[in-house]
Amino acid sequence: MALKKVIETKKLSRVFKNGEIEVHALSDIDMLIHEGEFVAIMGASGSGKSTLLHIIGCLDRPSSGEYSLDNVLVNDLDKNQLADIRNQKIGFIFQSYNLLSRTTALENVELPLIYNRTGQFANSKELAKKALDQVGLSDRMYHRTNELSGGQQQRVAIARALVNNPTLILADEPTGNLDSKSSFDIADLFVQLNNKGKTIVMITHEPEIAKFAKRMIYLRDGRILTDKLIENRSTKADAMKELERNPAADNELP
């Protein structure tokens, strides 16, 4: 049985114009990601990671080339159709969590279902509780988000991304604001979700987090430099042992 294509790009390019100057942020990106993959996208600042994420997430359009998400050609969609595909097919996770601070974890997770226009989520509260349980936060669902730790807030954000059962989880530097231990917890949660069949694409600048994925795509100057399977995948236990051996590597924020 053929694997289902979730992401397919053909000769994808993005050019930004500033007067007479053209900046080629992406050039001829050919990429295929199937259902059930866990892919890390890496690259130095300016390599095109964010531009690619914005196009994959239907937040921006390519200048040329094609992009299909879940076998829907995205190029031809209007703004309303793009908004619908974002709401129905993509679960976004951001570095800064993007939570409402004076509302509970449960209310934050329920929000995408309330805004969903398909009318298919009448039992939004139950679905939100289930999503929080999936990320190990069933005992914190009535806490306001400003009463939670950074790692717990990111788990709320992941539950919010999961709640409408999207085709794709798209994570943009999801551990960027977390200390090492919390980062490994979140990376391990992604592994657990991927093991249950979730397709995950994660942008990260942290090699130790990228190693939790199954596959790594490395960008340089807007092009794919390498695209390969990760042979020695990291686990939470491995990462914690390495941290104990080299505590100076902890990136705990003040």
C-alpha positions in Angstrom: 0.0 0.0 0.0 1.4 3.4 -1.1 2.2 5.9 1.7 0.0 8.9 1.7 1.7 12.2 0.7 1.2 15.0 3.3 3.7 17.5 1.9 4.9 17.7 -1.7 6.8 20.6 -3.2 8.1 20.9 -6.7 10.7 23.5 -7.7 9.4 25.7 -4.9 11.0 29.2 -4.8 10.4 32.4 -2.9 11.8 35.7 -4.0 11.5 38.9 -1.9 11.9 42.2 -3.7 13.2 45.4 -2.1 13.3 48.0 -4.8 15.8 46.8 -7.4 17.2 44.1 -5.0 15.9 40.5 -5.2 16.5 38.2 -2.3 16.2 34.5 -3.2 15.0 33.1 0.2 14.2 29.7 -1.3 15.3 28.2 -4.6 14.0 25.0 -6.3 12.9 23.1 -3.2 11.8 19.6 -4.1 10.5 17.9 -0.9 8.2 14.9 -0.2 7.0 14.1 3.3 4.7 11.1 3.9 2.1 10.4 6.5 3.7 9.3 9.8 7.1 10.9 9.3 8.8 13.1 11.9 11.1 15.5 10.1 13.4 18.1 11.5 14.4 21.1 9.3 17.7 22.7 10.3 19.9 25.5 8.9 21.7 28.6 10.0 20.0 31.9 10.3 19.1 33.1 6.8 19.0 29.6 5.4 15.3 29.8 4.5 13.9 27.8 7.4 11.3 30.4 8.4 10.3 31.1 4.8 9.8 27.4 4.1 7.7 27.0 7.3 5.5 30.0 6.4 4.8 28.4 3.0 4.2 24.9 4.4 1.9 26.5 7.0 -0.1 28.3 4.3 0.9 31.7 5.8 2.8 32.7 2.7 2.8 31.8 -1.0 5.7 30.7 -3.2 6.9 32.9 -6.0 7.1 29.9 -8.3 6.8 26.1 -8.1 4.1 24.0 -6.6 3.0 23.1 -3.1 0.5 20.4 -2.2 -0.8 19.7 1.3 -2.7 16.5 1.9 -3.1 16.2 -1.9 -4.6 19.7 -2.2 -2.7 22.1 -4.5 -2.3 25.1 -2.3 -1.1 27.6 -5.0 -4.6 28.2 -6.4 -6.4 28.8 -3.1 -7.8 32.2 -2.1 -7.4 33.7 1.4 -10.6 32.1 2.8 -9.6 28.7 1.5 -6.1 29.1 2.9 -7.6 30.0 6.3 -9.8 26.9 6.2 -6.9 24.6 5.3 -4.8 26.1 8.1 -7.6 25.5 10.6 -8.5 22.0 9.4 -5.3 20.4 8.3 -2.4 22.1 10.3 -1.7 22.2 14.1 0.8 25.0 14.8 3.2 25.1 17.7 5.3 28.2 18.3 8.4 29.0 20.3 6.5 31.6 22.3 3.4 29.4 23.0 0.9 32.1 21.9 -1.5 31.3 24.8 -4.1 33.6 26.4 -2.6 34.2 29.8 -5.7 34.9 31.9 -7.7 31.9 30.7 -7.4 28.2 31.7 -5.4 25.6 29.9 -8.8 23.9 28.9 -10.1 27.2 27.5 -6.9 27.7 25.4 -7.1 24.2 23.9 -10.8 24.6 23.2 -10.4 27.8 21.3 -9.7 26.4 17.8 -12.8 24.2 18.0 -15.0 27.2 18.9 -13.6 29.1 15.8 -14.0 26.1 13.5 -16.6 26.9 10.9 -17.4 23.3 9.9 -19.7 22.7 12.9 -18.2 19.2 13.5 -17.0 19.9 17.0 -20.1 20.2 19.2 -18.3 18.4 22.0 -15.4 20.8 22.1 -14.8 20.7 25.9 -14.5 16.9 25.9 -12.1 17.0 22.9 -10.0 19.6 24.7 -9.9 17.5 27.9 -8.8 14.5 25.8 -6.0 16.5 24.1 -4.7 17.7 27.5 -4.7 14.1 28.7 -2.6 13.2 25.6 0.1 15.6 26.6 0.0 14.6 30.3 -1.7 17.7 31.7 -5.1 16.4 32.7 -4.3 17.5 36.3 -3.6 21.1 35.2 -6.6 21.8 32.9 -8.2 24.3 35.1 -5.0 26.2 35.9 -4.6 29.6 34.2 -1.6 29.5 31.8 0.3 32.1 33.7 0.3 29.7 36.6 2.1 27.0 34.6 5.8 26.5 33.9 7.3 27.0 30.5 7.3 23.3 29.7 3.7 23.0 30.8 2.7 26.0 28.7 4.2 24.4 25.7 2.3 21.2 26.4 -0.9 23.3 26.4 0.1 24.7 23.0 0.7 21.1 21.7 -2.7 20.0 23.0 -4.2 23.0 21.2 -2.5 21.9 18.0 -3.8 18.4 18.4 -7.3 19.1 19.4 -8.9 19.1 15.9 -6.9 16.0 14.8 -4.9 17.8 12.0 -3.1 16.2 9.1 0.1 17.9 10.0 1.8 19.2 13.2 4.0 22.1 12.3 6.4 23.1 15.2 8.5 26.3 14.9 11.4 26.2 17.4 9.2 24.5 20.0 11.9 24.2 22.6 13.6 27.6 22.0 12.3 29.1 25.2 12.9 26.0 27.4 15.7 24.7 29.6 17.3 21.5 28.5 15.3 19.1 30.7 12.0 20.6 29.5 13.2 20.6 25.9 13.9 16.9 26.1 10.4 16.3 27.7 8.8 18.1 24.7 11.0 16.3 22.1 10.0 13.0 23.8 6.4 14.0 23.6 6.7 14.5 19.9 8.2 11.1 19.6 5.2 9.6 21.5 2.8 11.5 19.2 4.6 10.4 16.1 4.6 6.8 17.3 0.8 7.1 17.4 0.8 8.1 13.7 1.1 11.9 13.8 3.0 13.6 11.0 5.4 16.2 12.5 7.6 18.8 10.8 9.8 20.6 13.3 12.0 23.7 12.6 14.9 23.8 15.1 18.4 25.2 15.5 19.3 22.7 18.2 21.0 19.5 16.9 20.3 17.6 20.2 16.5 18.2 19.6 16.7 17.4 15.9 18.1 14.0 16.7 14.8 12.9 18.2 13.3 13.1 14.6 13.4 10.3 12.1 14.7 12.4 9.2 16.7 15.7 8.9 16.5 18.2 6.1 19.4 20.8 6.2 19.0 24.1 4.4 21.7 26.4 3.2 21.2 29.6 1.2 17.6 28.7 0.4 18.4 25.2 -1.0 18.3 21.7 0.5 21.9 20.8 1.2 21.1 17.3 2.7 18.0 15.2 3.3 18.7 12.0 5.2 17.3 9.6 7.7 18.7 9.9 11.3 20.4 6.6 12.1 21.2 7.0 15.8 18.0 8.7 17.0 18.2 10.2 20.4 15.9 9.3 23.3 15.1 11.2 26.4 17.2 8.8 28.5 20.2 9.3 26.2 19.8 13.1 26.2 19.6 13.2 30.0 22.7 11.1 30.4 24.6 13.4 28.0 23.4 16.4 30.0 24.6 14.8 33.3 28.0 14.2 31.7 28.2 17.7 30.3 26.0 20.0 32.5 27.6 23.1 30.9 25.6 22.3 27.7 22.4 23.1 29.6 20.8 26.0 27.8 18.6 27.0 30.8 17.4 30.6 30.5 17.8 33.0 33.4 
